[in-house]
Amino acid sequence: MNLHHLFADTGDRIVRYALSGAGGGFARTLLAQTPRIPALAPAVLCDRDLPRLEAMLVELGYGAAGLDVCATADEVAAAARAGHIALVPDAALLSAAPWDILVEATGSPTDGYAMAREALTAGRHVAMVSKEVDSVAGLHLADLARDNGVVYTTADGDQPANLIALVTWAELLGLDVVAIGKSSEYDLVLDPDRGTVTQLDTTVPAPELAALLTLGDDVPATLAARAQAVSALPVGATADYCEMAVVATNTGFRPDVERLHYPVARIAELADVYALREDGGLLHRTGAVDVFSALRLPDEASFAGGVFVVVRTGDPVTWETLRGKGHVVSRDGRYAAVYLPYHLMGVETPVSLLSAVLHGRPSGGTDPRAHAALAGRARQDLPAGTALAMGGHHHDVTGVQAVLLRDEDTPDDVAPLYLAAHCTLARPVAAGELIRLADLADADEDLLRAWTLGRASRASRASTGTGTGATAAGKDH
């Protein structure tokens, strides 16, 4: 993709952003990159731990004299007039500074939605990093952006935006896309000499895995054996389901199965793994969105949480030529995989900010629809009064298994997972049952309204044929 136009001479124009969750890991990567881009600057940063945020900024090279800790709207306005960066503990103070676009990175469904809604209705753009917000309120926020003449976008550097862009590129070229997806956050690293496999900082015995390094003739059987060999390690992070929900909304690709397949696969195998079942692969149908666990040896490069598309090949001579150049083509020549083995978090996000503000274009889809829903099933019997706490690195919800439901399999009264998060159950939910809206005693009213309005609006637009392009019409997968 040619991005030179984004960084071309903009004269004195500087895109200024507000950043929520400014002390977090994603935020740090954006703040570290920003000084390298003359046309971009932070205006106001919001975080609950201001001493930590201030120390991080100084560590990144921001001058301490240009950082103003502010407790009132007047102080924020004064910091802006002085050309300083305002540091605030309360999202209510964000609007007191002039800025073009909000980067929402709190990961909090209720707080993130409130900040995004306020920005959009005030005529300011929003780059949504908090996939938890997008999975519940994304459709409604996109409507608000349209109604107010601004941009609501996913953020480059996170897998959803990167994958949406890769799919857009593939479809623009007329490629016949069969499946899309990403790798899980951490590779499975096999040490064949020791008979162990390591995922991040956890190592478990897996002596049988070394004999399963090739797919063999029966791909599903090999994948099942690999899954059994690494069953001591966790699979299926809630964050993965959430990201794929955002991708489904913006592309029309939907889950093949609600728990996703999560095959343990090597990069070179993707075209064989994500083939249709009649061709020896995993898929029941085309148009699938999925996640795989990348298997590699210690001296092999990581997939780095990157993204991929699997396509049907056309002219066999073309694709055999590409196979010879190192591209991943299935053994029977019918499928090929194209992939980006990286996501650089906030290092890439400036592309989204400049594109939205200077060119009025989102990084994600232009007409999202309710193609899939991130929901939750009870892992065990949950009694009335159970608090569905959200926590941990992957924002898991206590006692609940994340699932990604195709639109036709989504009950009208299903509770989106991150609406249920932090709620209390009003009635018992049996193991294996979906969490329903009526099960929640204290759902956030604003977030519930956003979920309801967003789905109703998009259903109405689909029935009347409004919208443009393949996404508006819905993909025939």
C-alpha positions as CSV (number, residue, x, y, z in Angstrom):
1,M,0.0,0.0,0.0
2,N,1.4,3.4,-1.0
3,L,1.1,5.6,2.1
4,H,3.3,8.4,0.8
5,H,0.3,10.7,0.4
6,L,-0.3,10.6,4.2
7,F,3.1,11.9,5.0
8,A,3.4,14.4,2.1
9,D,4.0,18.0,2.9
10,T,1.0,19.3,4.9
11,G,2.4,22.8,5.5
12,D,1.7,23.9,9.0
13,R,-1.1,21.3,9.5
14,I,-0.5,19.2,12.6
15,V,-2.9,16.4,13.6
16,R,-3.5,16.5,17.3
17,Y,-4.8,13.6,19.2
18,A,-6.3,12.8,22.6
19,L,-5.4,9.5,24.1
20,S,-7.3,7.5,26.8
21,G,-5.6,4.7,28.6
22,A,-2.4,6.7,28.0
23,G,-0.4,4.7,30.5
24,G,-0.9,1.3,28.9
25,G,1.3,-0.7,26.6
26,F,-0.4,0.2,23.3
27,A,-0.4,3.8,24.2
28,R,3.3,3.8,25.0
29,T,4.1,2.5,21.5
30,L,2.1,5.3,19.9
31,L,3.7,7.9,22.2
32,A,7.1,6.6,21.4
33,Q,6.5,6.9,17.7
34,T,4.8,10.3,17.6
35,P,7.9,12.5,17.9
36,R,9.2,10.9,14.7
37,I,6.3,12.3,12.7
38,P,6.2,16.1,12.4
39,A,2.6,16.2,11.4
40,L,1.4,14.5,14.5
41,A,1.2,15.6,18.2
42,P,-0.5,14.5,21.4
43,A,-2.7,17.2,22.9
44,V,-4.3,15.6,26.0
45,L,-3.5,12.3,27.7
46,C,-5.9,10.6,30.1
47,D,-4.9,7.9,32.6
48,R,-5.8,7.1,36.2
49,D,-2.1,6.9,37.2
50,L,-0.7,10.3,36.3
51,P,2.7,9.9,38.1
52,R,3.4,6.7,36.1
53,L,2.2,8.4,32.9
54,E,4.4,11.4,33.5
55,A,7.5,9.3,34.3
56,M,6.9,7.3,31.1
57,L,6.7,10.4,28.9
58,V,9.9,11.7,30.4
59,E,11.6,8.4,29.7
60,L,10.4,8.6,26.1
61,G,12.1,12.0,25.7
62,Y,9.2,14.4,26.2
63,G,10.4,17.5,28.1
64,A,9.0,17.6,31.6
65,A,8.4,21.4,31.3
66,G,5.9,20.7,28.5
67,L,3.8,18.3,30.5
68,D,1.0,19.9,32.6
69,V,-0.9,17.8,35.1
70,C,-4.4,19.3,35.0
71,A,-7.3,18.9,37.4
72,T,-9.8,21.4,35.8
73,A,-11.0,22.3,32.4
74,D,-9.4,25.7,32.7
75,E,-6.1,24.2,33.4
76,V,-6.4,21.9,30.3
77,A,-7.2,24.9,28.2
78,A,-4.3,26.9,29.6
79,A,-1.9,23.9,28.8
80,A,-3.2,23.9,25.2
81,R,-2.7,27.6,24.8
82,A,0.9,27.2,26.1
83,G,1.5,24.4,23.6
84,H,1.9,21.9,26.4
85,I,0.5,18.3,26.7
86,A,-2.3,18.1,29.3
87,L,-2.3,15.1,31.5
88,V,-5.7,14.4,33.0
89,P,-7.1,11.7,35.3
90,D,-10.7,12.2,34.3
91,A,-12.2,11.7,30.8
92,A,-14.5,14.6,31.4
93,L,-11.5,16.9,30.9
94,L,-10.6,15.6,27.5
95,S,-12.9,18.0,25.6
96,A,-11.3,21.1,27.2
97,A,-8.4,20.9,24.8
98,P,-8.5,21.3,21.0
99,W,-7.7,18.1,19.2
100,D,-8.8,16.3,16.0
101,I,-9.0,12.6,16.9
102,L,-9.5,10.5,20.0
103,V,-7.4,7.3,20.3
104,E,-9.5,5.2,22.7
105,A,-7.3,2.6,24.4
106,T,-8.7,2.0,27.9
107,G,-10.1,-1.5,27.1
108,S,-13.1,-0.5,29.2
109,P,-16.4,-1.2,27.5
110,T,-18.4,1.5,29.4
111,D,-15.8,4.2,29.7
112,G,-14.5,3.7,26.2
113,Y,-17.9,3.9,24.7
114,A,-18.8,7.1,26.6
115,M,-15.6,8.8,25.5
116,A,-16.0,7.8,21.8
117,R,-19.7,8.8,21.8
118,E,-18.8,12.3,23.2
119,A,-16.0,12.8,20.7
120,L,-18.1,11.8,17.7
121,T,-21.1,13.9,18.6
122,A,-18.8,16.8,19.1
123,G,-17.6,16.4,15.5
124,R,-14.2,14.8,16.3
125,H,-12.8,11.6,14.8
126,V,-12.2,8.4,16.8
127,A,-9.6,5.7,16.3
128,M,-10.8,2.7,18.4
129,V,-8.1,0.5,19.9
130,S,-10.5,-1.0,22.6
131,K,-11.9,-3.9,20.7
132,E,-14.1,-4.6,23.7
133,V,-15.9,-1.3,23.0
134,D,-16.1,-2.0,19.3
135,S,-17.6,-5.5,19.7
136,V,-20.6,-4.1,21.6
137,A,-21.0,-0.5,20.3
138,G,-19.1,-0.4,17.0
139,L,-22.1,-0.4,14.8
140,H,-23.7,2.5,16.7
141,L,-20.5,4.5,16.8
142,A,-20.1,4.1,13.1
143,D,-23.6,5.5,12.7
144,L,-22.8,8.4,15.0
145,A,-19.7,9.1,12.9
146,R,-21.6,9.2,9.7
147,D,-24.3,11.4,11.2
148,N,-21.7,13.9,12.4
149,G,-19.5,13.9,9.3
150,V,-16.5,12.4,11.0
151,V,-14.5,9.1,10.9
152,Y,-14.8,6.2,13.2
153,T,-12.0,3.7,12.5
154,T,-10.1,0.7,13.8
155,A,-6.4,1.5,14.5
156,D,-3.6,0.3,12.3
157,G,-1.1,-1.7,14.3
158,D,-3.7,-3.9,15.9
159,Q,-4.7,-7.1,14.1
160,P,-8.3,-6.1,13.2
161,A,-7.3,-3.1,11.2
162,N,-4.3,-4.9,9.6
163,L,-6.4,-7.9,8.6
164,I,-9.2,-5.7,7.3
165,A,-6.7,-3.9,5.1
166,L,-5.2,-7.2,3.9
167,V,-8.7,-8.5,3.0
168,T,-9.5,-5.2,1.2
169,W,-6.3,-5.5,-0.8
170,A,-7.0,-9.1,-1.8
171,E,-10.5,-8.4,-2.9
172,L,-9.4,-5.3,-4.8
173,L,-7.1,-7.6,-6.8
174,G,-10.0,-10.0,-7.5
175,L,-8.5,-12.8,-5.4
176,D,-11.0,-15.5,-4.4
177,V,-10.6,-15.3,-0.6
178,V,-11.6,-18.5,1.2
179,A,-10.5,-17.7,4.8
180,I,-8.9,-14.9,6.7
181,G,-7.4,-14.7,10.2
182,K,-4.5,-14.2,12.5
183,S,-2.2,-16.2,14.7
184,S,-2.7,-16.3,18.4
185,E,-0.6,-14.0,20.5
186,Y,2.2,-16.4,21.4
187,D,3.8,-19.1,19.2
188,L,4.2,-22.7,20.2
189,V,8.0,-23.3,20.1
190,L,9.0,-26.9,19.8
191,D,12.3,-28.1,21.0
192,P,12.6,-31.6,19.4
193,D,15.7,-32.5,21.2
194,R,14.1,-32.0,24.7
195,G,10.7,-33.1,23.6
196,T,9.1,-29.9,25.0
197,V,7.0,-27.0,23.7
198,T,7.1,-23.5,25.0
199,Q,4.4,-20.8,24.9
200,L,5.8,-17.5,26.2
201,D,7.2,-18.4,29.6
202,T,5.5,-21.8,30.0
203,T,7.2,-25.0,28.9
204,V,5.4,-28.4,28.9
205,P,6.4,-31.9,27.8
206,A,5.3,-32.8,24.3
207,P,7.4,-35.7,23.2
208,E,5.0,-36.8,20.4
209,L,4.9,-33.4,18.7
210,A,8.3,-33.9,16.9
211,A,6.7,-36.8,14.9
212,L,3.9,-34.5,13.8
213,L,5.9,-31.7,12.2
214,T,4.5,-32.6,8.8
215,L,0.8,-32.7,8.0
216,G,0.8,-36.1,6.4
217,D,-2.1,-37.4,4.2
218,D,-4.9,-36.7,6.7
219,V,-4.7,-33.0,7.7
220,P,-7.5,-33.0,10.2
221,A,-6.2,-36.1,11.9
222,T,-2.7,-34.5,12.2
223,L,-4.1,-31.3,13.6
224,A,-6.2,-33.2,16.1
225,A,-3.1,-35.1,17.3
226,R,-1.1,-31.9,17.6
227,A,-3.9,-30.3,19.6
228,Q,-3.8,-33.3,22.0
229,A,0.0,-33.1,22.3
230,V,-0.2,-29.4,23.5
231,S,-3.4,-29.8,25.5
232,A,-1.6,-28.7,28.7
233,L,-1.3,-25.2,27.2
234,P,-4.2,-22.7,27.0
235,V,-5.9,-22.1,23.7
236,G,-8.6,-19.7,22.6
237,A,-7.9,-16.3,24.2
238,T,-10.9,-14.1,24.7
239,A,-9.1,-11.3,23.0
240,D,-8.8,-13.4,19.9
241,Y,-12.5,-13.9,19.7
242,C,-13.1,-10.2,20.3
243,E,-10.7,-9.1,17.5
244,M,-12.3,-11.6,15.1
245,A,-15.7,-10.1,15.9
246,V,-14.5,-6.7,14.9
247,V,-13.1,-8.2,11.7
248,A,-16.3,-10.0,10.9
249,T,-18.3,-6.8,11.4
250,N,-16.1,-5.0,8.9
251,T,-15.6,-7.6,6.3
252,G,-18.5,-10.0,6.2
253,F,-16.3,-13.0,6.9
254,R,-17.7,-15.1,9.7
255,P,-16.7,-18.0,12.0
256,D,-16.7,-21.5,10.6
257,V,-17.4,-22.8,14.1
258,E,-18.3,-20.7,17.2
259,R,-15.2,-21.7,19.2
260,L,-13.0,-21.2,16.1
261,H,-10.7,-24.0,14.9
262,Y,-7.4,-22.9,16.5
263,P,-5.3,-25.4,14.5
264,V,-1.7,-25.9,15.6
265,A,-0.1,-25.1,12.3
266,R,3.2,-24.0,10.7
267,I,3.2,-21.0,8.5
268,A,4.0,-23.1,5.4
269,E,0.9,-25.2,6.0
270,L,-1.8,-22.5,6.1
271,A,-3.0,-23.0,2.5
272,D,-3.5,-26.7,3.2
273,V,-5.1,-26.2,6.6
274,Y,-7.6,-23.6,5.5
275,A,-8.8,-25.5,2.5
276,L,-12.4,-26.8,2.3
277,R,-13.0,-30.2,3.8
278,E,-13.6,-31.8,0.4
279,D,-10.1,-30.7,-0.5
280,G,-8.6,-32.1,2.7
281,G,-8.7,-29.0,4.9
282,L,-10.7,-27.8,8.0
283,L,-13.3,-25.6,6.5
284,H,-17.0,-26.5,6.2
285,R,-17.6,-23.4,4.0
286,T,-15.8,-20.5,2.4
287,G,-15.8,-17.0,3.9
288,A,-14.3,-18.1,7.3
289,V,-12.5,-16.0,9.9
290,D,-10.3,-17.9,12.2
291,V,-7.2,-18.0,14.5
292,F,-4.3,-20.5,14.4
293,S,-1.6,-21.3,16.9
294,A,1.7,-20.9,15.1
295,L,4.0,-23.9,15.6
296,R,7.7,-23.3,15.0
297,L,11.2,-24.5,15.9
298,P,13.4,-22.3,18.1
299,D,15.5,-21.0,15.1
300,E,12.5,-20.2,12.9
301,A,10.9,-16.8,12.6
302,S,7.7,-16.0,14.5
303,F,4.4,-15.2,12.9
304,A,4.3,-12.4,15.5
305,G,0.6,-12.3,15.9
306,G,0.3,-11.4,12.2
307,V,-2.6,-11.8,9.8
308,F,-3.3,-13.9,6.7
309,V,-5.7,-14.6,3.8
310,V,-6.1,-17.9,2.1
311,V,-7.2,-17.7,-1.5
312,R,-8.1,-20.1,-4.3
313,T,-5.5,-20.1,-7.0
314,G,-6.3,-19.3,-10.6
315,D,-3.9,-19.9,-13.4
316,P,-1.7,-22.9,-12.2
317,V,1.4,-21.6,-14.0
318,T,1.2,-18.3,-12.2
319,W,0.9,-19.9,-8.8
320,E,3.6,-22.5,-9.5
321,T,5.8,-19.6,-10.4
322,L,4.9,-18.0,-7.1
323,R,5.5,-21.2,-5.2
324,G,9.0,-21.2,-6.7
325,K,9.6,-17.8,-5.3
326,G,8.8,-19.0,-1.8
327,H,5.1,-18.2,-1.5
328,V,2.8,-20.6,0.5
329,V,0.8,-22.7,-2.0
330,S,-1.1,-25.9,-1.0
331,R,0.3,-29.2,-2.0
332,D,-2.5,-29.7,-4.5
333,G,-2.0,-26.2,-5.9
334,R,-5.6,-25.2,-5.3
335,Y,-5.0,-22.7,-2.5
336,A,-2.4,-20.1,-1.5
337,A,-1.8,-18.1,1.7
338,V,-0.7,-14.5,1.8
339,Y,0.3,-13.1,5.1
340,L,1.8,-10.2,7.1
341,P,3.9,-11.6,10.0
342,Y,3.7,-8.6,12.2
343,H,1.5,-6.1,14.0
344,L,3.5,-3.2,15.4
345,M,0.8,-1.8,17.7
346,G,1.0,2.0,18.1
347,V,4.0,2.3,15.9
348,E,1.6,1.9,12.9
349,T,-1.4,3.8,14.4
350,P,-0.2,7.2,13.0
351,V,-1.3,5.9,9.6
352,S,-4.9,5.7,10.9
353,L,-4.8,9.1,12.6
354,L,-3.4,10.9,9.5
355,S,-5.8,9.1,7.1
356,A,-8.9,9.9,9.2
357,V,-8.1,13.5,9.8
358,L,-6.4,14.6,6.6
359,H,-8.3,12.4,4.2
360,G,-11.5,11.5,5.9
361,R,-10.9,7.8,5.4
362,P,-11.1,5.0,8.0
363,S,-8.6,2.2,8.1
364,G,-11.4,-0.4,8.6
365,G,-14.5,-1.2,6.7
366,T,-16.7,1.6,5.4
367,D,-20.0,-0.1,6.0
368,P,-19.9,-2.5,9.0
369,R,-22.7,-4.9,9.5
370,A,-23.9,-7.4,12.1
371,H,-22.2,-10.4,10.5
372,A,-21.2,-12.1,13.8
373,A,-21.6,-11.5,17.5
374,L,-19.2,-12.0,20.3
375,A,-21.2,-13.7,23.0
376,G,-20.5,-16.0,26.0
377,R,-21.5,-19.4,27.2
378,A,-21.4,-20.4,30.9
379,R,-18.4,-22.7,31.6
380,Q,-20.3,-24.2,34.6
381,D,-23.6,-23.7,36.3
382,L,-23.7,-20.0,37.3
383,P,-26.1,-19.1,40.2
384,A,-28.1,-15.9,40.4
385,G,-26.0,-13.2,41.9
386,T,-22.7,-14.3,40.2
387,A,-20.6,-11.3,39.4
388,L,-19.2,-11.6,35.8
389,A,-15.9,-9.9,36.5
390,M,-13.6,-8.9,33.6
391,G,-9.9,-9.1,34.2
392,G,-6.5,-10.5,33.3
393,H,-4.3,-9.8,30.3
394,H,-7.0,-11.0,27.8
395,H,-10.0,-9.4,29.6
396,D,-11.6,-12.8,30.3
397,V,-15.0,-12.8,31.9
398,T,-15.4,-14.9,35.1
399,G,-17.1,-18.3,34.4
400,V,-17.8,-17.5,30.8
401,Q,-16.4,-19.0,27.6
402,A,-16.2,-16.5,24.7
403,V,-17.9,-17.7,21.5
404,L,-18.2,-16.0,18.1
405,L,-21.7,-16.6,16.6
406,R,-22.6,-16.2,13.0
407,D,-25.4,-13.7,12.5
408,E,-28.0,-16.4,11.6
409,D,-27.1,-18.3,14.8
410,T,-27.4,-15.2,17.0
411,P,-30.5,-15.0,19.2
412,D,-32.2,-11.6,19.3
413,D,-31.8,-11.5,23.0
414,V,-28.2,-12.6,23.3
415,A,-25.9,-10.5,25.6
416,P,-22.7,-9.4,23.9
417,L,-19.8,-10.6,26.0
418,Y,-18.5,-7.1,27.0
419,L,-22.0,-5.9,27.9
420,A,-22.2,-8.8,30.3
421,A,-18.8,-8.0,31.7
422,H,-18.9,-6.5,35.2
423,C,-22.7,-7.3,35.5
424,T,-24.4,-9.5,38.1
425,L,-26.6,-12.4,37.0
426,A,-30.3,-11.8,37.8
427,R,-31.0,-15.5,37.4
428,P,-29.1,-18.8,37.2
429,V,-27.5,-19.8,33.9
430,A,-26.8,-23.5,33.2
431,A,-23.4,-24.7,32.0
432,G,-23.2,-24.4,28.2
433,E,-26.0,-21.9,27.9
434,L,-25.6,-18.5,26.3
435,I,-25.8,-15.5,28.5
436,R,-29.0,-13.5,27.5
437,L,-29.9,-9.9,28.1
438,A,-32.5,-10.9,30.6
439,D,-29.9,-12.7,32.6
440,L,-28.2,-9.4,33.5
441,A,-29.4,-7.6,36.6
442,D,-27.5,-4.4,36.0
443,A,-26.4,-4.0,32.4
444,D,-25.0,-0.5,31.6
445,E,-28.0,1.3,30.1
446,D,-26.0,3.4,27.6
447,L,-24.0,0.4,26.4
448,L,-27.1,-1.7,26.0
449,R,-28.8,1.1,24.0
450,A,-25.7,1.4,21.7
451,W,-25.8,-2.4,21.1
452,T,-29.6,-2.4,20.4
453,L,-29.5,0.7,18.2
454,G,-26.5,-0.4,16.2
455,R,-27.9,-3.8,15.3
456,A,-31.4,-2.4,14.5
457,S,-29.9,0.4,12.3
458,R,-27.8,-2.0,10.3
459,A,-30.6,-4.5,9.9
460,S,-32.8,-1.8,8.6
461,R,-30.2,-0.5,6.1
462,A,-29.6,-4.1,4.9
463,S,-33.4,-4.7,4.3
464,T,-33.7,-1.4,2.4
465,G,-30.5,-2.0,0.3
466,T,-28.8,1.1,1.5
467,G,-25.0,1.1,1.6
468,T,-22.6,0.4,-1.2
469,G,-20.2,-2.3,-2.2
470,A,-19.8,-6.0,-1.3
471,T,-19.9,-5.4,2.4
472,A,-23.2,-3.5,2.2
473,A,-24.9,-6.2,0.2
474,G,-23.4,-9.0,2.5
475,K,-21.0,-11.7,1.2
476,D,-22.4,-14.9,-0.2
477,H,-20.2,-17.2,1.8
